[in-house]
């Protein structure tokens, strides 16, 4: 029996200077096209029902949007799919008796199906305005797990979302990838540990196996959008404004809950895929200082993710343990090094000042979290099982023995 594991590979893109404006125009047009599809679907059919069927909505405005915007045909289809998904979510809330409002699209995002994006070793091409497709090279940190996902045939690359970060003037491609594994036994004599580093910005969580899960910056962006809308409505002071505040509050709460649900689901699936019986995370008491400057919402999301991981993991027989995260962000996770110094970490980059090892800093921390759990378990004398650390490239046991990973399929 095969088990399918899905991930999102987040890859930084290098775009030729002369094509930056072409991609920006493409993304803005995609957003506007999605909004026009959503507006038409929200207006309803002849009986007044919101249109949630792509086959019914697309013919109503597809030709007009294509003629008016010149958007690539596959991106236009993706726009109607994006709109239909949002409309369907609204209808489901209505069925549950919840207030909802017309979907509004504001983020700098474009959805690419497999016809609009083509993947190659080291680069991809994206449908866009201007002179043909945009050639975008992948930018990987040294020893990046993203390179393992994007290069080679182990992972099947599907559609993607193109996001633009205004502050850094950088494009990122969020690629949906999947791989099939042979289903692993529920019980094993040895116990494998998945380390997880949680964050209030950047990636929501990063694992010792190199899975980068969730976009905490997107979560924070959605929160800021909601707060701005709420503040404007509060200034109006009308009853309608108050009702709208309740509606958008319910919408954001539902979206946030689903966002964290998906992230926690992916984390548990990652543990199952690597036959892990333990998920190790940081103790909250050890990281209060690190997240003390985060907003109350960010701290809630930080804790809610763990709560959801706990009950999902319990359902599949995996336990969740905590460790003191002291120095996990400063220690080199290379098994032959372990040098610890504050200067090792600089933002998202970790570079050991002793051995020169370079990793994404959150990935390095996740490896250290699982390593610390294993060492604590060994020194405590608890239990009789052997513990192993799950890595993206294989399994490392508490004594330093290494077993390379095998690929499923």
KADA-V558069 format. One record per residue. SS is DSSP state (~ for helix, > for strand, _ for the rest). Layout:
SS
SS
This chain:
_
>
>
>
>
>
>
>
>
>
>
>
>
>
>
_
~
~
~
~
~
~
~
~
~
~
~
~
~
~
~
~
~
~
~
~
~
~
~
~
~
~
~
_
_
_
_
_
_
_
_
_
_
~
~
~
~
~
~
~
~
~
~
~
~
~
~
~
~
_
_
_
~
~
~
~
~
~
~
~
~
~
~
~
~
~
~
~
~
~
~
~
~
~
~
_
_
_
_
_
_
_
_
_
_
_
_
_
>
>
>
>
_
_
_
_
>
>
>
>
_
_
>
>
>
>
_
_
_
_
_
_
_
>
>
>
>
>
>
_
_
_
_
_
~
~
~
~
~
~
_
_
_
_
_
>
>
>
>
>
>
>
>
>
>
_
_
_
_
>
>
>
>
>
>
>
>
>
>
>
>
>
_
_
_
_
_
_
_
_
>
>
>
>
>
>
>
>
_
_
_
_
>
>
>
>
>
_
_
_
_
>
>
>
>
~
~
~
~
~
~
~
~
~
~
~
~
~
~
~
~
~
~
~
~
~
_
_
~
~
~
~
~
~
~
~
~
~
~
~
~
~
~
~
~
~
~
~
~
~
~
~
~
~
~
~
~
~
~
~
~
~
~
_
_
>
>
>
>
>
>
>
_
~
~
~
~
~
~
~
~
_
_
_
_
~
~
~
~
~
~
~
~
~
~
~
~
~
~
~
~
~
~
~
~
_
_
_
>
>
>
>
>
_
_
_
_
_
_
_
>
_
_
_
_
_
_
_
_
>
_
~
~
~
>
>
_
_
>
>
>
_
_
_
_
_
_
>
>
>
~
~
~
~
~
~
~
~
~
~
~
~
~
~
~
~
~
~
~
~
_
_
_
_
_
_
>
>
>
>
>
_
_
>
>
>
>
_
_
_
_
>
>
>
_
_
_
_
_
